Amino acid sequence: FKSDIIAGVTVGVMVIPQSMSYASIAGLEYVYGLYASMTPTLIYAVTGGSGQLAVGPVAMVSLLVEAGLRDALDEDECPAYFEDDAHHRALAGDDSLAGTCPDAYAELVFVTMFFAGLIQFGGSLCKLGFLVNFLGHPVVSGFTSGAAIIIGLSQVKYWLGVALPKSQYVYVTLGLLGGKIARGEAKWMCAVLGAASYGMLWGVRKLSVDQPKRFGFLKPMGPLVVCATSLVLMVLCPQLRDDYGVEVIGLVPSGLPPSSFGVVKRDALSKASLVLPTALSAALIGFMESIAIGKSLAAKHGDELPAGQEMCAIGLANIVGSLASGYPVAGSFSRSAVSNSIGAKTPLAGFVTGMVVLLALVALPDWIRKLPKFVLASIVISSVVNLVAISEAKHLWHVQKKDFVLWVLACFGVLFLGVIYGLAIAVGVSLAIVLSESVRPQIAVLWKLPGTSIFRNVKQGESPGQFVKGVLVLRVGASMYFANVAYIKETILKLCGEFGEGDTQYVVVEMTPVMSLDSTAIHMLEDLFADLRRRGMQVCLASCGSRVEETLRRAGAQRKLGYEWFHDNVQHAVEWCVRH
């Protein structure tokens, strides 16, 4: 109980500045980050299964929301933006669609959050949690690295004290930043203070890691330290804002999150087609982040975290949060790690975090509005810099070149084509890999290890094996179905030719990896038997599993092809072939 309280308070202190930073990434006013940190957190505390998972705003989902909705308001909803002077101001970086009509944009985000939650909740009912497994690690790592670079660059403008329009293209952002610096518009004081605040965050983290016994308690306190320091600085030196152009957050409404039930009820149907792509991407990436960190922490405690329950809990958090002025949330890697390290054991920690945010909304708005923007930018940059997985790319290069190419495609797809297209590339590449592996399964040639009854892939191991004279042993590496049977048959016939069609009298096919067959596969096996018999070779199937045997029995394949050509294991099949 005590450790849950301490963890909840610590994460609450940590999430206040973090969530406001992420709200800015999502194109929202800072206070919406606090709203999204309160209600969804309380809902997850009641419905979630992890005591360590800290649910709330996260960088990746925030970026997806902004990228998907940046152009979603039309002229009727935001007429001021489409006036000539307002539009020119937007291009100059003095305004944006979300900034011109923040209320209309926020209402669109509420609807997006509602549908993201609905997708996750519906997915849990349909047991679709397994779908996140289709995004391979190299693709996810590459996508995350590219998104982290975009997020970090989007915050540099606060360090330089310049106004820039948001862009999801890295080359556009770099060009605009370079232009501002070349024209001398950057404010050196903002740059110095921004770099100093980042250095303070880095120093606090390093101190806590290098000397954990003395300073370990400081690990989650970096954001609080820099926020407190910057507040003192702004109070003691008001000329920073007046003379040096250091911007502060400004007005933050106090009190509970306002209800957005009416907005969601009014716009859910009319805006569905507009927000569904963004809601789907936020739901997918949000759940993937949540289940990854949740399962990792559960394993450390010897627990299991059911994917279906988590999808349901996060979906409910998003649905209810959308009715209380929130925006899409997920499990946070950094805050969850802190919660776990402090000793959180039950969802009570999340409930305490939500109450801390509530207290901040009620009691601290006067202080929050004085926070300089460069501090929040430093917190974001500090959070995402470790997500740029260059070391992982190097590792993939040495281990598996194909995975390295996937990492590069996902990362540079995000950087140069934008987040949405980058995500589409990541998903598309992942699905292409799944299809490729499924449609082109490995067909291995096996030989016998001397003095044993073991048959092993000829490409595996250092010690050589021996071929059995007149018998070719093959292994099919996946289930057989309509999409891969043509490749399997073609490959088996090709291998029979390569390994001496005249010398081989028997072909033994090991079926251990084959978990299932469909009707097309059964027809293929019948054709394979017939083709090889015309070439003077007989086929044996060995080690068929119970499901495969049952399918063959129902299809009458064993009776048609001959019961003598089906054996329990490879050794028995080879011995039978040698005797006959």
C-alpha positions, 0 to 999 in steps of 0.5 A: 500500500505504501509503495503504491502511494509513493509510486503514484505521487512520484509519477503524478509529479512527473506526468504534469509537465510531461503531459502538457508537453505532449499536448503541444505535440498533439496540436492542443492547448497545454491544459488538455494534457492534464485532462488526459492524464486524469480521467483515463488514468483513473479509469485504467486504475479500475479496469486495468490488470497491471499495477505498474503500467502508467497510462496517459499521454505519450509522444508517439500517439500525440504525434499521430493525432496531430499528423492525422488531424492537422488539415481536418477542419474545413472553412466552415469550422475554422473560417479565420484560418482561411482568410488571406491574412490569417493563412499568411500568418500560418505560413510564416509560423505565427499561427496554425489551423489548431492555433487559429481555432483551438476549440474546434480542433479540440472537439475533433480530437475528442471524437478521435479519442472516442473512436480510438477507444471504441476500436480498442474495446471492440478489438478486445471483444473480438480477441484481436489483440494478436494483430499487434504481433504483425508489426515486427520489432525492426519495423517498430524500432525504425518507425519509433526512431523516425517519429522521435526525430520529428518530435525532437525537431518540433521542439527546437523552436522553443529553444530558439524562441522562434515561431514555426509552422508544424511540419511532419517532414524533417527536411521542411522543419530543418529548412525553416529552422535554418532560415530563422537562424540565418536571418538572425531571428533566434533568441540567444537567451532562449537557446542558452536556457533551453540547453541548460534545462536539458543539461540539468535533466541529463545531469539528474538522470546520470547522477541517479544512475551512477550513484543509485544508493545516494541519488537514486530517488532523483531519477524520476524527479528531473522534470520537477527539478527543472520546472521548479528551477525555471519558475524561480528564475522567471519570478526573480527575473521578469525581464527574461520575458519582457526583454529577452522574449522568453515565452511562458505557457500562459493561461491554464483553466483551473478546475475539473476537466469540462464535459465533452459528452455533448460534442462526442454525441453531436459529432460522432456520426458526422465526423466518423469517416474523417477521424477513423484513420487517425483513430485507428493508427492511434489505437494500434500504436497506443495498444502496441506501446502499452502491451509491450511495456505492460508484458515486460513489467509483468514478466519481471514480477512473474505475472501474465498480462492478458492482451485482451484485458489490457486492450479492453481497459485502455479502450475504456480509458479512451472512451471515458476520457473522450467524454472529459476533454481528453485525447488518445492515451496509452501506456508510457514507457518512461513513467511505467518504468519509474512506477515499477522501480519505486515498487508499485504493485497494484492499480492503486498507484495509477489512482493516486497519480490521477488524484495528483493531477486533479490536485494540480488542476485545482490548486496549481494553475497560477504556477503552471501558467508561469512555466517557460515553454523551453522547459517543456521542450527540454522535457520532450527532447529528453524523453524521446532522444533515447527512442532513436535506436541507432545502436539497434540499427547497427545490431540489425546490420550485423545480425540480419541485413533484411531486418536492417533494411526494414528498419531503414525503410520504416525510419526514413519513411516517417522522416521524408513521407510523414508520420501517417505514410510512414506508419502505412509503410511500416504496417505494409512492410510487416504484412509483406514479410508475414505473407512472404514467410507464409507463401515461401516456407523453408523446404530443407534437405535433411541428412542423418547424423552418424550413429543416431536416428536424428535427421538434421538440415544439411545447412545446420551444424558443423559435423557432417551427416550422411545421406541414405542411399536412394532416399531423399529426406525433406522437411516442410517448414510451415502449414500447407494452404492454398497460397503456398502449396504451389511453391512447396510442390515446385521446390520439392520437385526442384530438389528431387532433380538437384539431388539426383533424380536417377539415384533417388527412389524414395522421397520422405517428407517430414511434416512435423512443422505442418500444423494444418492442411486445407483442401488445396494442400491435399490436392497438391499432395495427391498431385505430388505423389502422382508426379514423382511416381511417374518419375520412378520415385515413391513418397512417404509422409512422416511425423504428421500431427494429429490435426493433419492426420485427421484432415487426411483421414476425412479426405480419404487421402491415406486410403487413396495414396496407400497407408504404407506411405504414412509413418510415425517418424522419419527413421521408421519411414527411411527404414521402410524405404530401405527394406523395400 
